Amino acid sequence: MSEETRFMLLTGASRGIGHATVKLFQTHGWRILTVSRQPFSEECRWPSARESHIQADLADLSQIEALADEVRSRLPNGRLHALVNNAGISPKGPEKSRLGVLGTDAAIWSHVLNVNLVSTALLARALMPELKAARGSIVNVTSIAGSRVHPFAGVAYAASKAALAALTREMAHEFGRFGVRANAIAPGEIETSILSPGTDELVAAEVPMERLGEPREVAETIYFLCTEQSSYINGAEIHINGGQHV
Ligand SMILES: NC(=O)c1ccc[n+]([C@@H]2O[C@H](COP(=O)([O-])OP(=O)(O)OC[C@H]3O[C@@H](n4cnc5c(N)ncnc54)[C@H](OP(=O)(O)O)[C@@H]3O)[C@@H](O)[C@H]2O)c1
């Protein structure tokens, strides 16, 4: 009997960590659905990327139900095996400066919290029947900035990621009885376009491994958390940062 094809929904696949994760899951035979604001990204090409993409803005919470309906219509057996909440924004001030409390207005707070935090809860809520049916796995992408002050990440970003870590624990507690696991991965300095000038110096001073992480190294951990190899891991936050937090 052939094994059932597994489906993953990943938000923010256009580049960086999301793109690397899609590519890895594909090589393991998964079917992928992706979401981001762009209709389709030339930077993230893979077979069937265009047809697998759903355009939506996660900052607009009123779109989440319609997004979930679209996802549902593309799942042949009503089962979603993995939901990876990867989309994230980290707004900067003039000349890429750090946005502290004094530089962050209400509009920035709402935007960052909606994309990085609230949309993930609403998406999991809307897709719970499909996740339950698959005994699926949720992976939330947090950040090292959620647990310590970071020189480049702004205050709204840091607070959103700390809250996402708390939301992951809440999900693990609430969904465990359905066989749905929820975990987080907290990347440090990963080689993507989100990085700020000065990262090289920070890596040299603070990362024991003295190098940036690669998106593929993050993708491997996400894959682990979505497969049987991690079947009793629930509510964890795995740090992927070369030892930057020690
Ligand atoms: N790179 C790092 O070093 C690092 C470190 C710690 C944590 N992280 C976290 O890892 C995740 C991925 O980071 P990355 O560096 O790969 O980021 P990235 O290259 O900036 O990609 C962000 C993704 O999110 C999507 N996105 C942004 N706003 C969106 C919205 N309103 N609605 C839907 N999609 C949206 C973007 O696509 P569109 O532009 O098409 O919408 C893009 O695909 C983020 O959650 C980030 O906070 C990264």
The ligand as an SDF file (V2000), in Angstrom:
LIG
                    3D

 48 52  0  0  0  0  0  0  0  0999 V2000
   16.7930   35.6060    8.6200 N   0  0  0  0  0  0  0  0  0  0  0  0
   17.0590   35.5710    9.8910 C   0  0  0  0  0  0  0  0  0  0  0  0
   18.2090   35.7080   10.3020 O   0  0  0  0  0  0  0  0  0  0  0  0
   15.9600   35.3350   10.9000 C   0  0  0  0  0  0  0  0  0  0  0  0
   16.2960   35.3180   12.2540 C   0  0  0  0  0  0  0  0  0  0  0  0
   15.3140   35.0880   13.1960 C   0  0  0  0  0  0  0  0  0  0  0  0
   14.0090   34.8690   12.7860 C   0  0  0  0  0  0  0  0  0  0  0  0
   13.6960   34.8860   11.4590 N   0  0  0  0  0  0  0  0  0  0  0  0
   12.3030   34.6650   11.0970 C   0  0  0  0  0  0  0  0  0  0  0  0
   12.2290   33.7150   10.0530 O   0  0  0  0  0  0  0  0  0  0  0  0
   11.1010   33.9770    9.2410 C   0  0  0  0  0  0  0  0  0  0  0  0
   11.5410   34.0660    7.8020 C   0  0  0  0  0  0  0  0  0  0  0  0
   12.5580   35.0120    7.7310 O   0  0  0  0  0  0  0  0  0  0  0  0
   13.3410   35.3640    6.3800 P   0  0  0  0  0  0  0  0  0  0  0  0
   14.6120   35.9850    6.7670 O   0  0  0  0  0  0  0  0  0  0  0  0
   13.3170   34.1900    5.4680 O   0  0  0  0  0  0  0  0  0  0  0  0
   12.3700   36.5380    5.8750 O   0  0  0  0  0  0  0  0  0  0  0  0
   12.1980   37.2480    4.4800 P   0  0  0  0  0  0  0  0  0  0  0  0
   13.2450   36.8260    3.5070 O   0  0  0  0  0  0  0  0  0  0  0  0
   12.0300   38.6880    4.7760 O   0  0  0  0  0  0  0  0  0  0  0  0
   10.8060   36.6300    4.0170 O   0  0  0  0  0  0  0  0  0  0  0  0
    9.6110   36.9510    4.6980 C   0  0  0  0  0  0  0  0  0  0  0  0
    8.4610   36.2240    4.0060 C   0  0  0  0  0  0  0  0  0  0  0  0
    7.2230   36.6320    4.6250 O   0  0  0  0  0  0  0  0  0  0  0  0
    6.3040   37.0490    3.6160 C   0  0  0  0  0  0  0  0  0  0  0  0
    5.4450   38.0850    4.1550 N   0  0  0  0  0  0  0  0  0  0  0  0
    5.8310   39.2630    4.7210 C   0  0  0  0  0  0  0  0  0  0  0  0
    4.7500   39.9780    5.0840 N   0  0  0  0  0  0  0  0  0  0  0  0
    3.6680   39.2160    4.7500 C   0  0  0  0  0  0  0  0  0  0  0  0
    2.2650   39.4270    4.8650 C   0  0  0  0  0  0  0  0  0  0  0  0
    1.7460   40.5590    5.3820 N   0  0  0  0  0  0  0  0  0  0  0  0
    1.4280   38.4600    4.4200 N   0  0  0  0  0  0  0  0  0  0  0  0
    1.9260   37.3280    3.8580 C   0  0  0  0  0  0  0  0  0  0  0  0
    3.2440   37.0800    3.7350 N   0  0  0  0  0  0  0  0  0  0  0  0
    4.1010   38.0250    4.1700 C   0  0  0  0  0  0  0  0  0  0  0  0
    7.1950   37.5450    2.4770 C   0  0  0  0  0  0  0  0  0  0  0  0
    6.5840   37.4230    1.2110 O   0  0  0  0  0  0  0  0  0  0  0  0
    5.8530   38.6550    0.4670 P   0  0  0  0  0  0  0  0  0  0  0  0
    6.8200   39.7940    0.4730 O   0  0  0  0  0  0  0  0  0  0  0  0
    5.5060   38.1180   -0.8760 O   0  0  0  0  0  0  0  0  0  0  0  0
    4.6340   38.9200    1.2730 O   0  0  0  0  0  0  0  0  0  0  0  0
    8.3670   36.5610    2.5420 C   0  0  0  0  0  0  0  0  0  0  0  0
    8.0510   35.3930    1.8230 O   0  0  0  0  0  0  0  0  0  0  0  0
   10.4760   35.2640    9.7740 C   0  0  0  0  0  0  0  0  0  0  0  0
    9.3980   34.9490   10.6270 O   0  0  0  0  0  0  0  0  0  0  0  0
   11.6090   35.8940   10.5550 C   0  0  0  0  0  0  0  0  0  0  0  0
   11.1350   36.7320   11.5800 O   0  0  0  0  0  0  0  0  0  0  0  0
   14.6550   35.1280   10.5120 C   0  0  0  0  0  0  0  0  0  0  0  0
  1  2  1  0
  2  3  2  0
  2  4  1  0
  4  5  1  0
  4 48  2  0
  5  6  2  0
  6  7  1  0
  7  8  2  0
  8  9  1  0
  8 48  1  0
  9 10  1  0
  9 46  1  0
 10 11  1  0
 11 12  1  0
 11 44  1  0
 12 13  1  0
 13 14  1  0
 14 15  2  0
 14 16  1  0
 14 17  1  0
 17 18  1  0
 18 19  2  0
 18 20  1  0
 18 21  1  0
 21 22  1  0
 22 23  1  0
 23 24  1  0
 23 42  1  0
 24 25  1  0
 25 26  1  0
 25 36  1  0
 26 27  1  0
 26 35  1  0
 27 28  2  0
 28 29  1  0
 29 30  1  0
 29 35  2  0
 30 31  1  0
 30 32  2  0
 32 33  1  0
 33 34  2  0
 34 35  1  0
 36 37  1  0
 36 42  1  0
 37 38  1  0
 38 39  2  0
 38 40  1  0
 38 41  1  0
 42 43  1  0
 44 45  1  0
 44 46  1  0
 46 47  1  0
M  CHG  2   8   1  16  -1
M  END
$$$$
